[in-house]
Amino acid sequence: MNMYCLRFQVWLPVCMLLLSGCRQTGMDRTGHIAVIEVVQNLGKYQTIPVSEFVAGLEYIPLETGDDCLIGVEENEYYVTVTATHIFISGQYYCYAFGRDGRFLNRIGNRGQGPGEYSSILGLSMDEKNRTLYLQAAGGALLEYSFDGVFRRSIKIPANAYQLSSNPDNPPSVFSLNNVFFVHDNLFIGHVSNHRGNEKYNFHLFNDSGQVVKSFENHRLFNRTSSIFSPDDRAIKPFRISENMYLKEYANDTLYGLNEQNELIPQFVFDLGKYAYHLEKRRMDFIPSDTEAANRMHEGLIYLPDRGRTAPLVGVPGHIFFSISTFRPNTIHAPFPNDLKSYNARGRALGLYDTVNQKTHLLDTDPDTRMAGLINDLDGGLPFWPRDYTSDNELIDIWQAYQMKEFLTEAYFAAHEIKDPQAHQKLKELLKILKDDDNPVLVIGKLK
């Protein structure tokens, strides 16, 4: 639900009364919708040290070899970590590493046979039963053990819609996107609303491929032709303990999936006039039409940023998020000077304190212009979580070449270092790293 539209809903005053009468004290409560004030904090960027969240950082260089090369890929891969394994998945591979960084095995292979995939669209896991699920192109969910043994293929339910206004054209069928393991034998997947008239936006289904519950889509609009836009998709769900959270890119509401399999609105990101209003979603254009695409992006802020480098991550007491815009000149406040702001694109990272109901937008490091929590522990690169583990750990991943490029004596001299011993360990790691090595996993245990 969009904040612009919310103001015209009858039930909003009721929500605000609830907010004023009972503060949101954590991520696990339902029944109260907290407002995350993003637009109010544009231009008010601040630096926050990583020491506010963790007492130390552990560095795990991932083994580099011909059979486990990850590459740079602009960090466009999934990272999932357990007490025993590190899983890294790109578009055409999935690798398993030990917690010491040693390469263990590959998960599946490219191909057309059983247990093979042409490309990988998503990754989730059942940690309790040491099971990994890869969403493969073509509508299958492939199940593997942690050691890479293929077990079975689960059919992902499809949603169908008409690609053309011509009624003689048959519906085209598309699998659910961002399929994620929930619990037991249940999974949830998102319905891309390319035409604007999809009845449901999420389906809960079992390991037989049968839909057991559908969640009604309340954001309907009329788009005369189908546009295959990532804006119509959903983010990768994230989990805190047994609770799961879901969000669509073009919807400013973050929903919680409770133990009764109910989808409950819990947080609203207030983007004000820069939210993805239905008027924008109704626009028809050919993606190659630059002028029309620019009109679409004018005055629009995405949340989160559509890349995988800064996904939505929740931990007890905080939500880590990112915002971006393709047309920063149409936003009233400047964005931080970010190393990742390619093609004049604006980008910022944000942090919401669910206990004190405070929103913070972060400035970039003044030396590297990299975004994240300033590393005041060992003087390393800024830290920003890509994942949160069941063992209360925050996970980031750094490219070896960036560590070699930025972490110089001049850089260290310009940054606070609270832990000299950890700093020396980091410097020893830098001596053995090579520019073309696999990335380095960075783990911080929450205080």
C-alpha positions as a Markdown table, in Angstrom:
| # | Residue | x | y | z |
|---|---|---|---|---|
| 1 | Met | 0.0 | 0.0 | 0.0 |
| 2 | Asn | 1.3 | 3.4 | -0.9 |
| 3 | Met | 1.6 | 6.2 | 1.6 |
| 4 | Tyr | -0.1 | 8.6 | -0.9 |
| 5 | Cys | -3.0 | 6.2 | -1.2 |
| 6 | Leu | -3.0 | 5.4 | 2.5 |
| 7 | Arg | -4.0 | 8.9 | 3.4 |
| 8 | Phe | -7.2 | 8.4 | 1.6 |
| 9 | Gln | -8.0 | 5.1 | 3.3 |
| 10 | Val | -10.5 | 5.2 | 6.1 |
| 11 | Trp | -8.5 | 2.9 | 8.3 |
| 12 | Leu | -5.4 | 5.0 | 8.5 |
| 13 | Pro | -6.6 | 7.1 | 11.5 |
| 14 | Val | -7.2 | 3.8 | 13.4 |
| 15 | Cys | -3.6 | 2.8 | 12.6 |
| 16 | Met | -2.2 | 6.1 | 13.8 |
| 17 | Leu | -4.1 | 5.8 | 17.1 |
| 18 | Leu | -2.6 | 2.4 | 17.5 |
| 19 | Leu | 0.8 | 3.8 | 16.9 |
| 20 | Ser | 0.4 | 6.6 | 19.4 |
| 21 | Gly | -1.0 | 4.3 | 22.0 |
| 22 | Cys | 1.5 | 1.5 | 21.8 |
| 23 | Arg | 5.1 | 1.7 | 20.5 |
| 24 | Gln | 6.6 | -0.9 | 18.3 |
| 25 | Thr | 9.2 | -2.6 | 20.5 |
| 26 | Gly | 10.5 | -5.2 | 18.1 |
| 27 | Met | 10.2 | -7.1 | 14.8 |
| 28 | Asp | 8.1 | -9.9 | 16.2 |
| 29 | Arg | 5.0 | -8.1 | 17.1 |
| 30 | Thr | 1.9 | -7.8 | 14.9 |
| 31 | Gly | -1.1 | -5.5 | 15.0 |
| 32 | His | 0.8 | -2.2 | 14.9 |
| 33 | Ile | 2.0 | -0.5 | 11.7 |
| 34 | Ala | 5.2 | 1.5 | 12.3 |
| 35 | Val | 6.1 | 4.3 | 9.9 |
| 36 | Ile | 9.7 | 4.4 | 8.7 |
| 37 | Glu | 10.4 | 8.1 | 7.9 |
| 38 | Val | 12.6 | 8.0 | 4.8 |
| 39 | Val | 11.6 | 11.2 | 3.0 |
| 40 | Gln | 11.8 | 13.2 | 6.1 |
| 41 | Asn | 15.5 | 12.3 | 6.5 |
| 42 | Leu | 16.7 | 12.9 | 2.9 |
| 43 | Gly | 19.7 | 15.1 | 3.0 |
| 44 | Lys | 20.3 | 14.4 | 6.7 |
| 45 | Tyr | 23.0 | 11.9 | 6.3 |
| 46 | Gln | 25.2 | 10.7 | 9.2 |
| 47 | Thr | 28.0 | 8.3 | 10.0 |
| 48 | Ile | 27.3 | 5.4 | 12.3 |
| 49 | Pro | 30.2 | 3.2 | 13.6 |
| 50 | Val | 30.0 | -0.6 | 13.3 |
| 51 | Ser | 31.0 | -0.9 | 16.9 |
| 52 | Glu | 27.5 | 0.1 | 17.9 |
| 53 | Phe | 26.4 | -3.3 | 16.6 |
| 54 | Val | 29.2 | -5.7 | 16.9 |
| 55 | Ala | 32.3 | -6.1 | 19.2 |
| 56 | Gly | 34.5 | -7.5 | 16.4 |
| 57 | Leu | 34.7 | -8.7 | 12.8 |
| 58 | Glu | 35.9 | -12.0 | 11.5 |
| 59 | Tyr | 37.4 | -12.3 | 8.0 |
| 60 | Ile | 37.1 | -15.5 | 6.0 |
| 61 | Pro | 38.8 | -15.5 | 2.6 |
| 62 | Leu | 37.0 | -17.8 | 0.3 |
| 63 | Glu | 39.2 | -20.4 | -1.4 |
| 64 | Thr | 40.1 | -19.5 | -5.0 |
| 65 | Gly | 40.3 | -22.2 | -7.6 |
| 66 | Asp | 39.3 | -23.1 | -11.1 |
| 67 | Asp | 36.3 | -25.1 | -9.8 |
| 68 | Cys | 35.0 | -22.4 | -7.5 |
| 69 | Leu | 35.6 | -19.0 | -9.1 |
| 70 | Ile | 33.1 | -16.4 | -8.1 |
| 71 | Gly | 34.3 | -13.3 | -10.0 |
| 72 | Val | 33.3 | -9.7 | -9.4 |
| 73 | Glu | 29.8 | -9.6 | -11.0 |
| 74 | Glu | 29.3 | -6.3 | -9.2 |
| 75 | Asn | 28.5 | -8.3 | -6.1 |
| 76 | Glu | 25.3 | -9.6 | -7.8 |
| 77 | Tyr | 25.1 | -12.9 | -6.0 |
| 78 | Tyr | 23.2 | -14.5 | -3.1 |
| 79 | Val | 25.0 | -15.1 | 0.2 |
| 80 | Thr | 23.6 | -17.5 | 2.8 |
| 81 | Val | 25.5 | -18.6 | 5.9 |
| 82 | Thr | 24.9 | -21.4 | 8.5 |
| 83 | Ala | 27.0 | -22.5 | 11.5 |
| 84 | Thr | 28.9 | -24.9 | 9.2 |
| 85 | His | 28.5 | -23.7 | 5.7 |
| 86 | Ile | 28.8 | -20.6 | 3.4 |
| 87 | Phe | 26.7 | -20.7 | 0.2 |
| 88 | Ile | 27.4 | -18.3 | -2.6 |
| 89 | Ser | 25.1 | -18.4 | -5.6 |
| 90 | Gly | 25.5 | -16.4 | -8.9 |
| 91 | Gln | 23.4 | -16.7 | -12.0 |
| 92 | Tyr | 25.1 | -19.9 | -13.2 |
| 93 | Tyr | 26.6 | -21.5 | -10.1 |
| 94 | Cys | 26.2 | -22.3 | -6.5 |
| 95 | Tyr | 29.2 | -23.1 | -4.3 |
| 96 | Ala | 29.5 | -24.5 | -0.8 |
| 97 | Phe | 32.4 | -23.4 | 1.4 |
| 98 | Gly | 33.2 | -24.3 | 5.0 |
| 99 | Arg | 33.2 | -21.7 | 7.7 |
| 100 | Asp | 37.0 | -21.6 | 7.3 |
| 101 | Gly | 36.6 | -20.6 | 3.7 |
| 102 | Arg | 37.7 | -23.9 | 2.2 |
| 103 | Phe | 35.8 | -25.0 | -0.9 |
| 104 | Leu | 33.6 | -28.0 | -0.2 |
| 105 | Asn | 31.5 | -28.7 | -3.2 |
| 106 | Arg | 29.3 | -27.4 | -6.0 |
| 107 | Ile | 25.6 | -27.4 | -5.7 |
| 108 | Gly | 24.2 | -28.7 | -9.0 |
| 109 | Asn | 25.5 | -27.9 | -12.5 |
| 110 | Arg | 24.4 | -26.1 | -15.6 |
| 111 | Gly | 22.5 | -28.3 | -18.0 |
| 112 | Gln | 19.1 | -29.7 | -18.8 |
| 113 | Gly | 19.3 | -33.0 | -16.9 |
| 114 | Pro | 17.9 | -33.9 | -13.4 |
| 115 | Gly | 19.4 | -31.6 | -10.8 |
| 116 | Glu | 20.7 | -29.2 | -13.4 |
| 117 | Tyr | 19.7 | -25.6 | -14.2 |
| 118 | Ser | 20.1 | -23.2 | -17.0 |
| 119 | Ser | 20.3 | -20.3 | -14.6 |
| 120 | Ile | 19.6 | -19.7 | -10.9 |
| 121 | Leu | 16.9 | -17.2 | -9.9 |
| 122 | Gly | 16.9 | -17.6 | -6.1 |
| 123 | Leu | 18.3 | -19.4 | -3.1 |
| 124 | Ser | 16.8 | -20.4 | 0.2 |
| 125 | Met | 17.3 | -23.1 | 2.8 |
| 126 | Asp | 15.9 | -25.3 | 5.5 |
| 127 | Glu | 18.8 | -25.0 | 7.9 |
| 128 | Lys | 17.3 | -27.5 | 10.5 |
| 129 | Asn | 17.2 | -30.3 | 7.9 |
| 130 | Arg | 20.4 | -29.2 | 6.1 |
| 131 | Thr | 18.5 | -28.6 | 2.8 |
| 132 | Leu | 19.2 | -26.1 | 0.1 |
| 133 | Tyr | 16.6 | -24.9 | -2.5 |
| 134 | Leu | 17.6 | -23.3 | -5.8 |
| 135 | Gln | 14.9 | -21.7 | -7.9 |
| 136 | Ala | 15.8 | -22.5 | -11.5 |
| 137 | Ala | 14.7 | -20.9 | -14.6 |
| 138 | Gly | 11.8 | -22.8 | -16.1 |
| 139 | Gly | 9.6 | -23.2 | -13.1 |
| 140 | Ala | 11.4 | -25.7 | -10.9 |
| 141 | Leu | 12.6 | -25.6 | -7.3 |
| 142 | Leu | 15.6 | -27.9 | -7.0 |
| 143 | Glu | 16.3 | -29.5 | -3.6 |
| 144 | Tyr | 19.8 | -30.5 | -2.6 |
| 145 | Ser | 21.6 | -31.6 | 0.6 |
| 146 | Phe | 24.2 | -29.3 | 1.9 |
| 147 | Asp | 26.9 | -31.5 | 0.4 |
| 148 | Gly | 25.4 | -31.1 | -3.1 |
| 149 | Val | 23.4 | -34.3 | -3.5 |
| 150 | Phe | 20.3 | -33.7 | -5.6 |
| 151 | Arg | 17.2 | -35.0 | -4.0 |
| 152 | Arg | 14.2 | -33.9 | -6.1 |
| 153 | Ser | 12.6 | -31.2 | -8.2 |
| 154 | Ile | 9.5 | -29.4 | -6.9 |
| 155 | Lys | 7.1 | -27.8 | -9.4 |
| 156 | Ile | 6.5 | -24.1 | -8.8 |
| 157 | Pro | 2.9 | -23.0 | -9.4 |
| 158 | Ala | 2.4 | -20.7 | -12.3 |
| 159 | Asn | 0.4 | -17.6 | -12.7 |
| 160 | Ala | -1.1 | -16.8 | -16.1 |
| 161 | Tyr | -2.1 | -13.5 | -17.7 |
| 162 | Gln | -2.7 | -12.2 | -21.2 |
| 163 | Leu | 0.3 | -10.6 | -22.8 |
| 164 | Ser | -1.7 | -8.8 | -25.4 |
| 165 | Ser | -4.9 | -6.9 | -25.6 |
| 166 | Asn | -5.9 | -9.2 | -28.4 |
| 167 | Pro | -8.3 | -11.7 | -26.8 |
| 168 | Asp | -7.4 | -14.3 | -29.4 |
| 169 | Asn | -3.9 | -14.6 | -27.8 |
| 170 | Pro | -3.7 | -17.4 | -25.2 |
| 171 | Pro | -2.4 | -16.5 | -21.7 |
| 172 | Ser | 1.3 | -16.8 | -21.1 |
| 173 | Val | 2.3 | -18.7 | -18.0 |
| 174 | Phe | 5.0 | -17.6 | -15.7 |
| 175 | Ser | 6.3 | -19.2 | -12.5 |
| 176 | Leu | 6.2 | -17.4 | -9.2 |
| 177 | Asn | 9.3 | -15.3 | -8.5 |
| 178 | Asn | 11.4 | -15.1 | -5.3 |
| 179 | Val | 10.3 | -18.5 | -4.1 |
| 180 | Phe | 11.4 | -19.0 | -0.5 |
| 181 | Phe | 11.3 | -21.8 | 2.0 |
| 182 | Val | 8.9 | -21.0 | 4.9 |
| 183 | His | 8.7 | -24.0 | 7.2 |
| 184 | Asp | 7.9 | -27.7 | 7.2 |
| 185 | Asn | 6.9 | -28.4 | 3.5 |
| 186 | Leu | 5.7 | -24.9 | 2.7 |
| 187 | Phe | 7.1 | -22.3 | 0.4 |
| 188 | Ile | 6.0 | -18.8 | -0.6 |
| 189 | Gly | 6.3 | -17.1 | -4.0 |
| 190 | His | 5.4 | -13.8 | -5.5 |
| 191 | Val | 3.2 | -13.1 | -8.5 |
| 192 | Ser | 4.6 | -10.4 | -10.8 |
| 193 | Asn | 1.8 | -8.0 | -11.6 |
| 194 | His | 2.9 | -7.0 | -15.1 |
| 195 | Arg | -0.6 | -6.1 | -16.3 |
| 196 | Gly | -1.9 | -4.6 | -13.1 |
| 197 | Asn | -4.9 | -6.9 | -12.7 |
| 198 | Glu | -3.5 | -10.0 | -10.9 |
| 199 | Lys | -5.9 | -11.1 | -8.2 |
| 200 | Tyr | -3.2 | -12.4 | -5.9 |
| 201 | Asn | 0.3 | -11.2 | -5.1 |
| 202 | Phe | 1.7 | -14.1 | -3.1 |
| 203 | His | 1.0 | -17.8 | -3.1 |
| 204 | Leu | 1.8 | -20.3 | -0.3 |
| 205 | Phe | 2.3 | -23.8 | -1.7 |
| 206 | Asn | 3.5 | -27.2 | -0.6 |
| 207 | Asp | 6.2 | -29.5 | -1.8 |
| 208 | Ser | 3.7 | -31.2 | -4.2 |
| 209 | Gly | 3.3 | -27.9 | -6.0 |
| 210 | Gln | -0.2 | -27.3 | -4.7 |
| 211 | Val | -1.3 | -23.8 | -3.7 |
| 212 | Val | -2.6 | -24.0 | -0.1 |
| 213 | Lys | -3.2 | -20.3 | 0.4 |
| 214 | Ser | -3.4 | -17.2 | -1.8 |
| 215 | Phe | -3.0 | -13.6 | -0.6 |
| 216 | Glu | -5.2 | -11.0 | -2.3 |
| 217 | Asn | -3.6 | -8.2 | -4.2 |
| 218 | His | -5.0 | -4.8 | -3.2 |
| 219 | Arg | -3.0 | -2.7 | -5.5 |
| 220 | Leu | -4.8 | -3.0 | -8.9 |
| 221 | Phe | -4.3 | -0.7 | -11.8 |
| 222 | Asn | -4.9 | -0.8 | -15.6 |
| 223 | Arg | -1.9 | -1.2 | -17.8 |
| 224 | Thr | -2.9 | -1.7 | -21.4 |
| 225 | Ser | 0.2 | -3.8 | -22.3 |
| 226 | Ser | 2.5 | -6.1 | -20.4 |
| 227 | Ile | 5.9 | -4.6 | -19.5 |
| 228 | Phe | 8.4 | -7.0 | -18.1 |
| 229 | Ser | 9.8 | -4.7 | -15.4 |
| 230 | Pro | 11.7 | -5.7 | -12.2 |
| 231 | Asp | 9.6 | -3.0 | -10.5 |
| 232 | Asp | 6.6 | -5.5 | -10.6 |
| 233 | Arg | 8.6 | -8.1 | -8.6 |
| 234 | Ala | 9.2 | -8.6 | -4.9 |
| 235 | Ile | 12.4 | -8.5 | -2.9 |
| 236 | Lys | 14.1 | -11.6 | -1.5 |
| 237 | Pro | 12.2 | -12.4 | 1.8 |
| 238 | Phe | 14.2 | -12.2 | 5.0 |
| 239 | Arg | 13.8 | -14.1 | 8.2 |
| 240 | Ile | 14.3 | -13.3 | 11.9 |
| 241 | Ser | 14.0 | -16.6 | 13.9 |
| 242 | Glu | 10.7 | -18.2 | 12.8 |
| 243 | Asn | 9.3 | -15.0 | 11.4 |
| 244 | Met | 9.4 | -14.0 | 7.7 |
| 245 | Tyr | 9.1 | -10.6 | 6.1 |
| 246 | Leu | 8.1 | -9.8 | 2.5 |
| 247 | Lys | 7.9 | -6.7 | 0.4 |
| 248 | Glu | 7.1 | -5.8 | -3.2 |
| 249 | Tyr | 9.4 | -3.2 | -4.9 |
| 250 | Ala | 6.5 | -1.0 | -5.9 |
| 251 | Asn | 4.7 | -1.3 | -2.5 |
| 252 | Asp | 6.0 | 0.7 | 0.5 |
| 253 | Thr | 4.6 | -1.8 | 3.0 |
| 254 | Leu | 6.7 | -4.5 | 4.7 |
| 255 | Tyr | 4.6 | -7.5 | 5.6 |
| 256 | Gly | 5.2 | -10.2 | 8.2 |
| 257 | Leu | 4.2 | -13.8 | 7.7 |
| 258 | Asn | 3.2 | -15.1 | 11.1 |
| 259 | Glu | 3.0 | -18.7 | 12.4 |
| 260 | Gln | -0.7 | -18.9 | 11.3 |
| 261 | Asn | 0.4 | -18.1 | 7.7 |
| 262 | Glu | -1.2 | -14.7 | 7.8 |
| 263 | Leu | 0.3 | -11.8 | 6.0 |
| 264 | Ile | 0.3 | -8.8 | 8.3 |
| 265 | Pro | 1.4 | -5.3 | 7.4 |
| 266 | Gln | 4.0 | -4.2 | 10.0 |
| 267 | Phe | 6.0 | -1.4 | 8.6 |
| 268 | Val | 5.4 | 1.4 | 6.1 |
| 269 | Phe | 8.4 | 3.2 | 4.4 |
| 270 | Asp | 7.3 | 6.8 | 4.0 |
| 271 | Leu | 8.6 | 7.9 | 0.7 |
| 272 | Gly | 6.1 | 10.8 | 0.4 |
| 273 | Lys | 5.6 | 12.1 | -3.2 |
| 274 | Tyr | 8.6 | 9.9 | -4.3 |
| 275 | Ala | 6.7 | 6.7 | -3.7 |
| 276 | Tyr | 5.8 | 4.4 | -6.5 |
| 277 | His | 2.2 | 5.6 | -7.0 |
| 278 | Leu | -0.3 | 3.7 | -9.1 |
| 279 | Glu | -0.2 | 6.5 | -11.7 |
| 280 | Lys | 3.5 | 5.5 | -12.4 |
| 281 | Arg | 2.7 | 1.8 | -12.7 |
| 282 | Arg | -0.1 | 2.5 | -15.2 |
| 283 | Met | 2.5 | 4.0 | -17.6 |
| 284 | Asp | 3.1 | 2.0 | -20.8 |
| 285 | Phe | 6.4 | 2.2 | -22.5 |
| 286 | Ile | 8.9 | 0.1 | -24.3 |
| 287 | Pro | 12.0 | -0.5 | -22.1 |
| 288 | Ser | 14.3 | 0.6 | -25.0 |
| 289 | Asp | 12.4 | 3.9 | -25.2 |
| 290 | Thr | 14.9 | 6.1 | -23.2 |
| 291 | Glu | 12.7 | 9.2 | -23.1 |
| 292 | Ala | 9.7 | 7.2 | -21.8 |
| 293 | Ala | 11.8 | 5.4 | -19.3 |
| 294 | Asn | 13.1 | 8.8 | -18.0 |
| 295 | Arg | 9.6 | 10.0 | -17.5 |
| 296 | Met | 8.9 | 6.8 | -15.5 |
| 297 | His | 11.9 | 7.4 | -13.2 |
| 298 | Glu | 11.3 | 11.1 | -12.6 |
| 299 | Gly | 10.7 | 11.8 | -8.9 |
| 300 | Leu | 10.8 | 8.1 | -8.0 |
| 301 | Ile | 12.7 | 6.4 | -5.2 |
| 302 | Tyr | 13.2 | 2.7 | -5.1 |
| 303 | Leu | 13.3 | 0.8 | -1.8 |
| 304 | Pro | 15.3 | -1.3 | -1.6 |
| 305 | Asp | 17.9 | -0.6 | -4.3 |
| 306 | Arg | 17.2 | -3.2 | -7.0 |
| 307 | Gly | 20.7 | -4.8 | -6.8 |
| 308 | Arg | 21.7 | -7.6 | -4.4 |
| 309 | Thr | 24.4 | -5.5 | -2.7 |
| 310 | Ala | 22.1 | -4.0 | -0.2 |
| 311 | Pro | 19.0 | -6.1 | 0.3 |
| 312 | Leu | 16.5 | -5.6 | 3.1 |
| 313 | Val | 17.9 | -7.3 | 6.2 |
| 314 | Gly | 16.2 | -7.4 | 9.6 |
| 315 | Val | 17.7 | -8.2 | 13.0 |
| 316 | Pro | 16.1 | -8.0 | 16.4 |
| 317 | Gly | 15.6 | -4.3 | 17.0 |
| 318 | His | 16.7 | -3.0 | 13.5 |
| 319 | Ile | 15.9 | -3.0 | 9.8 |
| 320 | Phe | 18.7 | -2.3 | 7.3 |
| 321 | Phe | 17.5 | -0.9 | 4.0 |
| 322 | Ser | 18.7 | 1.0 | 0.9 |
| 323 | Ile | 17.1 | 3.5 | -1.4 |
| 324 | Ser | 18.0 | 4.6 | -4.9 |
| 325 | Thr | 16.8 | 6.8 | -7.8 |
| 326 | Phe | 17.7 | 6.9 | -11.5 |
| 327 | Arg | 17.0 | 10.6 | -11.6 |
| 328 | Pro | 18.5 | 12.3 | -8.5 |
| 329 | Asn | 18.0 | 15.7 | -10.1 |
| 330 | Thr | 14.2 | 15.2 | -9.6 |
| 331 | Ile | 14.6 | 14.6 | -5.8 |
| 332 | His | 14.5 | 17.7 | -3.5 |
| 333 | Ala | 17.6 | 16.6 | -1.5 |
| 334 | Pro | 21.0 | 15.4 | -2.7 |
| 335 | Phe | 22.1 | 11.8 | -2.3 |
| 336 | Pro | 25.5 | 10.9 | -0.7 |
| 337 | Asn | 28.5 | 10.7 | -3.1 |
| 338 | Asp | 28.5 | 6.9 | -3.3 |
| 339 | Leu | 31.1 | 4.8 | -5.1 |
| 340 | Lys | 28.2 | 2.6 | -6.3 |
| 341 | Ser | 26.3 | 5.5 | -7.8 |
| 342 | Tyr | 27.0 | 4.7 | -11.4 |
| 343 | Asn | 25.4 | 6.5 | -14.3 |
| 344 | Ala | 24.6 | 9.5 | -12.1 |
| 345 | Arg | 22.3 | 7.4 | -10.1 |
| 346 | Gly | 21.5 | 8.3 | -6.4 |
| 347 | Arg | 21.8 | 5.7 | -3.7 |
| 348 | Ala | 21.8 | 5.7 | 0.1 |
| 349 | Leu | 21.7 | 3.2 | 2.9 |
| 350 | Gly | 19.3 | 3.4 | 5.8 |
| 351 | Leu | 18.7 | 2.0 | 9.3 |
| 352 | Tyr | 15.5 | 1.9 | 11.3 |
| 353 | Asp | 15.5 | 1.4 | 15.0 |
| 354 | Thr | 12.3 | -0.6 | 15.8 |
| 355 | Val | 12.6 | 0.0 | 19.5 |
| 356 | Asn | 13.0 | 3.7 | 19.5 |
| 357 | Gln | 11.2 | 4.2 | 16.2 |
| 358 | Lys | 14.1 | 6.2 | 14.7 |
| 359 | Thr | 15.2 | 6.4 | 11.1 |
| 360 | His | 18.8 | 7.1 | 10.0 |
| 361 | Leu | 20.1 | 7.6 | 6.5 |
| 362 | Leu | 23.9 | 7.0 | 6.2 |
| 363 | Asp | 26.6 | 9.1 | 4.7 |
| 364 | Thr | 29.5 | 7.4 | 2.8 |
| 365 | Asp | 33.0 | 7.0 | 4.0 |
| 366 | Pro | 34.8 | 10.3 | 3.2 |
| 367 | Asp | 37.9 | 8.5 | 1.8 |
| 368 | Thr | 36.5 | 5.6 | -0.2 |
| 369 | Arg | 33.0 | 6.9 | -0.8 |
| 370 | Met | 31.8 | 3.4 | 0.0 |
| 371 | Ala | 28.5 | 3.1 | 1.9 |
| 372 | Gly | 28.0 | 1.4 | 5.2 |
| 373 | Leu | 28.7 | 1.4 | 8.9 |
| 374 | Ile | 32.1 | 3.1 | 9.4 |
| 375 | Asn | 34.6 | 0.4 | 10.5 |
| 376 | Asp | 36.0 | 1.9 | 13.7 |
| 377 | Leu | 37.1 | -1.5 | 15.1 |
| 378 | Asp | 40.0 | -2.6 | 12.9 |
| 379 | Gly | 40.0 | 0.2 | 10.3 |
| 380 | Gly | 38.7 | -1.9 | 7.5 |
| 381 | Leu | 36.2 | -1.0 | 4.8 |
| 382 | Pro | 32.6 | 0.1 | 5.7 |
| 383 | Phe | 30.4 | -2.8 | 6.8 |
| 384 | Trp | 26.8 | -3.4 | 5.6 |
| 385 | Pro | 24.9 | -6.7 | 6.2 |
| 386 | Arg | 24.0 | -8.8 | 3.3 |
| 387 | Asp | 22.5 | -11.6 | 5.4 |
| 388 | Tyr | 21.6 | -12.4 | 9.0 |
| 389 | Thr | 22.2 | -15.9 | 10.4 |
| 390 | Ser | 20.3 | -18.0 | 12.9 |
| 391 | Asp | 23.3 | -17.6 | 15.2 |
| 392 | Asn | 22.8 | -13.8 | 15.5 |
| 393 | Glu | 25.5 | -12.9 | 13.0 |
| 394 | Leu | 25.6 | -10.1 | 10.4 |
| 395 | Ile | 27.2 | -11.1 | 7.1 |
| 396 | Asp | 29.0 | -8.8 | 4.6 |
| 397 | Ile | 31.2 | -9.7 | 1.7 |
| 398 | Trp | 34.2 | -7.7 | 0.3 |
| 399 | Gln | 36.0 | -7.9 | -3.0 |
| 400 | Ala | 39.7 | -8.7 | -2.6 |
| 401 | Tyr | 40.7 | -6.1 | -5.2 |
| 402 | Gln | 38.9 | -3.4 | -3.3 |
| 403 | Met | 40.5 | -4.3 | 0.0 |
| 404 | Lys | 43.9 | -4.1 | -1.7 |
| 405 | Glu | 43.1 | -0.8 | -3.4 |
| 406 | Phe | 41.6 | 1.1 | -0.5 |
| 407 | Leu | 43.1 | -0.3 | 2.7 |
| 408 | Thr | 46.4 | 1.6 | 2.6 |
| 409 | Glu | 48.5 | 3.1 | 5.3 |
| 410 | Ala | 47.0 | 6.5 | 4.4 |
| 411 | Tyr | 43.5 | 5.1 | 4.7 |
| 412 | Phe | 44.3 | 3.6 | 8.1 |
| 413 | Ala | 45.7 | 6.8 | 9.4 |
| 414 | Ala | 42.5 | 8.6 | 8.5 |
| 415 | His | 40.3 | 6.2 | 10.4 |
| 416 | Glu | 39.7 | 5.4 | 14.1 |
| 417 | Ile | 41.0 | 2.0 | 15.2 |
| 418 | Lys | 39.7 | 0.7 | 18.5 |
| 419 | Asp | 41.2 | -2.8 | 18.3 |
| 420 | Pro | 44.9 | -2.6 | 17.4 |
| 421 | Gln | 45.2 | -6.4 | 17.6 |
| 422 | Ala | 42.4 | -6.9 | 15.1 |
| 423 | His | 43.9 | -4.2 | 12.9 |
| 424 | Gln | 47.2 | -6.2 | 12.7 |
| 425 | Lys | 45.3 | -9.3 | 11.7 |
| 426 | Leu | 43.6 | -7.4 | 8.9 |
| 427 | Lys | 47.0 | -6.1 | 7.7 |
| 428 | Glu | 48.4 | -9.7 | 7.7 |
| 429 | Leu | 45.4 | -10.8 | 5.6 |
| 430 | Leu | 46.1 | -8.0 | 3.1 |
| 431 | Lys | 49.6 | -9.3 | 2.6 |
| 432 | Ile | 48.4 | -12.6 | 1.3 |
| 433 | Leu | 45.4 | -11.4 | -0.7 |
| 434 | Lys | 45.6 | -11.1 | -4.4 |
| 435 | Asp | 43.5 | -8.8 | -6.6 |
| 436 | Asp | 41.9 | -11.7 | -8.4 |
| 437 | Asp | 41.1 | -13.8 | -5.4 |
| 438 | Asn | 37.6 | -14.8 | -4.5 |
| 439 | Pro | 35.8 | -12.4 | -2.1 |
| 440 | Val | 36.3 | -12.2 | 1.6 |
| 441 | Leu | 33.4 | -13.0 | 3.9 |
| 442 | Val | 33.1 | -10.6 | 6.9 |
| 443 | Ile | 31.1 | -11.7 | 9.9 |
| 444 | Gly | 30.1 | -9.7 | 12.9 |
| 445 | Lys | 28.3 | -11.1 | 16.0 |
| 446 | Leu | 25.6 | -8.8 | 17.2 |
| 447 | Lys | 26.1 | -7.5 | 20.7 |
